[in-house]
């Protein structure tokens, strides 16, 4: 599988460990940075990851920052990306099975390496269930015009 991975300065060490682990498992990994402790803006890396999904360079993505929250928001700005913030394997499995997530986000300050690997393994080995979930996922990519009430 082709997997893009991106992180800010708070998560670059976790990114490097996960990228190596993914390569050991036989995946093709595109490292989108950052690669050091100097402060960077997580949206820049989230946008890069969303772009890699949108243009087909990656089948799946891994987004990492201190909490996972900020980078997941930036990835989800790209309509082709469905990024789910996960903290344990069940949420990673359900993100794939029910939401057809193509990117997962994790927080390096909240998730250790063993838990991150378990989440990533669940994410990569779970198929989308389709059926009733497909209708809902279609709505994520094609939102209706919503009425605003005052």
N, C-alpha and C positions, 0 to 999 in steps of 0.2 A: 504494500500500500504506500502511496505517496502522502507523506505527512509534513505539514509546515508547522513550525514551532516558533513562538515569539515570546519575549519577556522584557520587562523593564529591569532597572538596576536592582530592585529588591528580589528578583527571582532568577537572575542570570545563572546562578550556581545550580539551582534546581533544573533549569532548562538544559544546561550542559549534561547533567546526569541522565535526564530523561531522553535526550537526543541520543546519547551513547547507548542506552538501554534499548531504544527503538531500533537502532541500527543493528545491534546484536540479535534482535528478533527478526532481522531480514527486511525491515522497512527502509524505504528511501526517504531521507529526512532533509528538508530544506530549512536551514537555520536562518531566521529573519532578524536575529539580534535581540537584544543588545548583548554585548559580550564582556561587560566589566561593571565595576561598582559606581562609575560616575553617573550622577543623576541624569535621567532622561525622562521624557514625557510618555507615559504608557499609551495614550491615544495613538501616537505615531506607529507603535508596534502593533496595536490592535488593528489599525487601518491596513497595515501591510498584510497582516494575516487574513483579514476579510478579502483583500484583493487577490491573494493566492488561491483562495477558495473560488472566488468569482471567475477568475480567468482560467481555472482548471489546472493550475500548476500543482494543486494538492487536492487529494480526496477528502482528507480530514485535517483538522488543526488542533493545536494545543496552545492555549493562551495563558500566560502566567504573569502575575504581578504580586504585590505584597498580600492583598486580600483576595484577588481574583475579580473583584467587583468592577473596578474602573476599566480594566482591559476587556472584560466581557461586554460592557456597554459599548465600547468603541468598535469591537468586532461586529456587534449586531447592528451597527449603522449601515453595514453593507447588506442589501436585501438578499444576496445569495447565501449569507451566513446565518446559521442558526446555532448560536453559542449558548451553552448551558453552564452555569457555575455549579460545580459539584464539589462535595467534600468527603464522599465515601462511595464505595462501589455501587450500591443500590441506586443512588441518584444518577450515576454515570450510565448504568444499564437502562434506567427508565428514560433518560434523555435520548438515547438511541431508539429504544423500543417504541416509545409513545410520541416523541417529538421529532424524530429523524434528525437529531442534532448532528451537525457536521464539524463542530468545534466544541471542545470543552475548555473551561477555564478553571484554574485552581489558584489558591493563594499560598505563596511560598512561606508566609509568616504563620500560616494556619495548618498546612498540610505537610507532613514529613515525606521523605522519599519513598518509604514502603507503601504508605497509603496512596501517594500519587501514582505509583506503579500499579497498584490494585485498581484504582479508578480508571487509569488509562487502559489496562487490560480489559476491564468490563466494557468500556466504551468501544474498543476496537473489535471485540468479539461478539457484540450484540447486533442483531439485524433489526431493521425497522419492521414493526408488526403490520403496518399498512391498515387495511380494513377501515374501521371507523376513525382511526387516527389520521389517515390520509386526508380526509375531508378537513380536519382541523389544521393540519400542517399546510395544506393549500391556502387556507385563510391567512396564515402567517406571511406567506409570500404575496398574497393578493388581498390586502385589507380593504374592506368596503369603505365608502365615504361615510364617515360618522357624522351624525347630527350633533350639534352642540346646543345645549339648552342653557338658558340663562335664568 
